[in-house]
Amino acid sequence: MTLTAREPVSLVGVATPIAGVAELHEMRMDGDVMRMRPVGTIDLAPGKPLELKPGGYHVMLMDLKAPLAAGTQVPVSLRFRDAKGVVSTLQVAVPVAVRAPAGHKH
């Protein structure tokens, strides 16, 4: 998913009815070790696309209530806070795709 803001905003939360827990996460290299950790906010600069994807910032869904089927869509609510502190929500439908993790040839 790629997000592009028109003004400075922060992505401050995520929710979906299909998971018990939905969090914003970051993966990054720490020396020779790839580390993943939850983050509270992700700042978006105006006009600069931010891609949520494996290996960087991403949405982590845990405690799934049912298996996700390829070709379906998952409803996700993204919460943003602007420079004035106003919180808004954007509803998106995220397609489910099945692919092997990077580096695997299965």
N, C-alpha and C positions, 0 to 999 in steps of 0.2 A: 504494500500500500504506500502510495506517495502522497504526502500532505504538503500543500503550499499555502501560506498565509498571506493575506493582503496587508496586515498590520502585525506588529509584534504580539505574539500570544504564546502561551505555554500549554502544552498538552499535560493535563494534571491527573487524568484518570481514564479508566476504561472499564466497561462492564458488558456482560452478555448473559442471557438467560440459560445458555447451554453449558455453563461452567460454574462450579462453586466459587472459584477464584479466578480473577482476571487482573493481570498486573502489567505495567510497563517495565521492560527489562532492557539491559544493555549487555552486549558481548563485546569484549575487547581483549587484546593481547596484553599480558602483564609479563614482560620478559619473554620466555618461551612457552608460557601457559595461557591458554584461552580461559578467561574468567567471565562468568555471567552473574549479574546482580540486578535486583529490582531497583528502579529509579523512581523518585517521587514526581519529577517533572521533566519534560523535554521542551526546551525553548525552540520556537520557530521564528526565524528571521523573515521579514517581509520579502516575498518574491523568491526566496531560496528554498527549493524543494527538499523535503526531508523524507527519505525512504525508510519505511519500517520493513525490515527483512532479516532473515537469519544472518548471524555474523555481525550484527550491529544493533541498533535500537529495534525492538520488536515487541509485540503483544504476546504475553505468556498466558495460556489458558491451562488451568489445573482443575482437578476434580471434575472431569467431564461427566455430564449427566447421562450421556449416551454416546456411542461411537459416532464419529463424523464420517459421512459418506461422500466420496468423491463426486463432484458435479453438483453438490448442494451449496447453499449459501447460509452463512452464520450471521445473525443480527448482532451488531456491535455498536455500543454507544461510546463515543469519544467525548471526554469533558475537557474544555479549554477555559483558560482564565486570561483575560486581556490585561493591558497595562493599568487599567483603572480598577482591576479586581473583579470585574464582572465575569461570572461563570456562564458558559453556554454549552449546549450539548449538540453533537452532530451524530445522527443515526446513519450507519452504513451497513451494507450487506457484503460480507467478505466471502468470496468463493473458496470452496474446499478443493484442494488439489492434493494428489498423492504423488510424492517423489522421494527418491532415496536421498539421504543426507549427502552433502558435498563430500567427495572423496571416496564414496562407495560405488562399486560397480555391479550391484545386485539388480 
